[in-house]
Amino acid sequence: GIAAGGNTPGQSDVLEFITIPTQGNSIDFGNMTTARQSNPAATGSSIRGLVAGGQQFPARVNTIDFITFSSTGNATDFGDLTVARGQISSTGSQTRGIFGGGQSPSIVDTIDYVTIAQTGNAVDFGNLTGNRRMASAASSPTRSLFVAGITPSATNIIDFVTTSTLGNAQDFGDVSVARYSVGAVSSKTRAAIMG
């Protein structure tokens, strides 16, 4: 498990890891290519992890970094998002990373994607059903969800896309209470949203 960047209270470029089956403190993994705060997004395959967007105060960034989980070390430049933005959400599959919404400086509905195994710039995937930032995301092997967020007020919207195709998001349903910055985890069949 990897933790990337954030506020300490200044912006940080630190990457730390934990070994999930064993208890213990996090250990230094390396550093991102730039210090970033304001919700950079993270996704990955079982081999490679990606960290995208965020803010090098006061500017939003379009940077995508990658790491290889099996070896510690500094992140390497992967490419760029189509739009520089912070407070972005991300999810995907073993093949594809997807980044949705965010603030740049206005709130956007942009969805980008990359092929995780290949470096390069993100490509336009489509659009969320509305402009949103601070949403959460979850996925199955075939479908990706973007959950809640700010539009600029808190929302209860859940959008979905089919991860392997391109196109605009569709309405999935609603969370029980409008909110943002929620936690989200998922298995192959079920997503859980909390906080």
C-alpha positions in Angstrom: 0.0 0.0 0.0 1.4 3.4 -1.0 0.7 6.9 0.4 1.7 9.8 -1.8 2.2 13.5 -1.2 -0.2 15.7 0.7 0.3 18.5 3.3 2.7 18.4 6.3 1.6 21.4 6.6 3.5 22.3 3.5 3.2 20.3 0.3 5.1 17.0 0.2 6.7 14.8 -2.4 7.1 11.8 0.0 6.1 8.3 -1.0 5.7 5.7 1.8 4.6 2.1 1.8 3.2 -0.5 4.1 3.1 -4.3 3.5 -0.6 -5.0 3.8 -0.5 -8.6 5.3 1.7 -7.4 8.2 1.2 -4.8 10.8 3.8 -2.0 11.3 4.7 1.6 10.5 5.0 2.9 7.0 8.5 2.9 5.4 10.0 5.3 3.0 9.5 4.3 -0.7 11.0 7.3 -2.4 9.8 10.6 -3.7 7.4 11.9 -6.4 8.8 14.0 -9.3 7.3 17.1 -7.6 5.8 18.0 -4.3 2.0 18.0 -4.5 -1.0 18.7 -2.3 -4.8 19.1 -2.9 -5.9 15.6 -3.6 -3.7 14.1 -6.3 -5.3 11.0 -7.7 -3.8 7.5 -7.5 -4.6 4.2 -9.4 -2.7 1.3 -10.8 -2.3 -2.3 -11.8 -0.8 -5.0 -9.7 2.6 -4.0 -11.1 2.6 -0.3 -11.5 1.1 2.6 -9.5 0.2 6.1 -10.9 -0.2 9.4 -9.1 -1.8 12.2 -11.2 -2.6 15.9 -10.8 -2.8 17.8 -7.6 -1.5 21.2 -6.7 2.0 22.8 -6.4 0.5 25.7 -4.5 -0.9 27.9 -6.0 -0.9 26.2 -9.5 -2.7 22.9 -10.4 -0.5 20.4 -12.2 -1.0 17.9 -15.0 1.8 15.6 -14.0 1.4 11.8 -14.0 4.1 9.9 -12.1 4.6 6.1 -11.9 6.2 3.7 -9.6 6.9 -0.1 -9.8 5.4 -1.7 -6.6 8.0 -4.4 -6.4 11.0 -2.1 -6.0 11.4 1.1 -3.9 12.7 4.2 -5.4 11.7 7.6 -6.7 8.7 8.0 -9.1 9.3 8.5 -12.8 7.5 10.8 -15.2 4.7 8.9 -17.0 3.1 11.7 -19.0 0.5 14.5 -18.5 -3.2 14.8 -17.9 -5.3 16.5 -20.6 -6.1 19.3 -18.1 -4.0 20.4 -15.1 -6.2 19.9 -12.0 -6.4 19.1 -8.3 -9.1 17.5 -6.2 -9.3 14.8 -8.9 -10.6 11.2 -8.5 -9.2 8.1 -10.1 -9.9 4.4 -10.6 -9.5 1.8 -13.4 -8.6 -1.8 -14.2 -5.4 -3.8 -14.5 -5.1 -2.3 -18.0 -6.4 1.2 -17.8 -6.2 4.1 -15.4 -9.1 6.6 -15.4 -9.1 10.2 -13.9 -12.3 12.1 -13.5 -13.4 15.6 -12.5 -11.3 18.0 -10.4 -10.7 21.8 -10.2 -8.6 23.6 -12.9 -9.2 26.4 -11.7 -13.0 26.0 -12.3 -14.7 22.6 -11.6 -14.5 20.3 -14.6 -16.3 17.2 -15.9 -13.2 15.8 -17.8 -12.5 12.1 -17.8 -9.0 11.1 -19.1 -7.5 7.6 -19.4 -4.0 6.0 -19.8 -2.8 2.5 -20.5 -1.0 1.7 -17.3 1.7 -0.5 -18.9 2.8 2.2 -21.4 4.0 5.7 -20.6 2.5 8.6 -22.4 0.0 11.4 -22.0 -3.6 10.9 -21.0 -6.2 10.8 -23.7 -9.8 12.1 -23.5 -12.3 9.4 -22.4 -15.5 11.4 -22.2 -17.3 13.5 -19.5 -18.9 13.0 -16.2 -22.7 13.8 -16.0 -21.7 17.1 -14.5 -18.8 19.2 -13.2 -17.4 17.7 -10.0 -14.4 17.9 -7.6 -13.5 15.9 -4.5 -15.4 12.9 -5.7 -14.3 9.3 -4.8 -14.0 6.4 -7.2 -14.3 2.6 -7.1 -14.3 -0.1 -9.8 -14.9 -3.7 -10.7 -12.9 -5.4 -13.5 -15.4 -3.9 -16.1 -17.0 -0.8 -14.6 -15.7 2.4 -12.9 -17.7 4.6 -10.6 -17.4 8.2 -9.6 -19.1 8.8 -6.3 -20.5 12.1 -4.7 -18.3 15.3 -4.7 -18.8 19.0 -4.9 -20.6 20.7 -7.8 -20.0 23.4 -6.1 -22.3 22.1 -3.3 -22.1 18.6 -2.0 -23.8 16.0 -4.3 -25.2 12.5 -4.0 -24.6 11.5 -7.7 -23.0 8.2 -8.7 -21.8 8.0 -12.3 -20.4 5.0 -14.1 -18.4 4.2 -17.2 -17.4 0.9 -18.8 -13.7 1.0 -18.3 -12.6 -0.7 -21.5 -14.6 1.6 -23.8 -14.7 5.4 -24.4 -17.7 7.6 -23.8 -19.5 9.9 -21.4 -20.5 8.7 -17.9 -24.0 7.6 -17.2 -26.1 7.8 -14.1 -25.7 4.8 -11.8 -27.8 6.0 -8.8 -27.3 8.0 -5.6 -25.5 7.7 -2.3 -27.8 8.1 0.8 -26.5 11.6 1.7 -24.9 14.3 -0.4 -21.3 14.6 0.6 -17.7 14.9 -0.7 -14.2 13.5 0.1 -15.7 10.2 1.1 -13.7 7.0 1.4 -14.4 4.3 -1.2 -13.2 0.7 -1.6 -14.3 -2.1 -3.9 -14.1 -5.7 -4.8 -15.0 -7.4 -8.1 -18.7 -7.1 -7.2 -19.3 -4.5 -4.5 -18.2 -0.9 -3.7 -18.4 0.5 -0.1 -18.6 4.3 0.5 -18.0 5.8 3.9 -17.5 9.0 5.8 
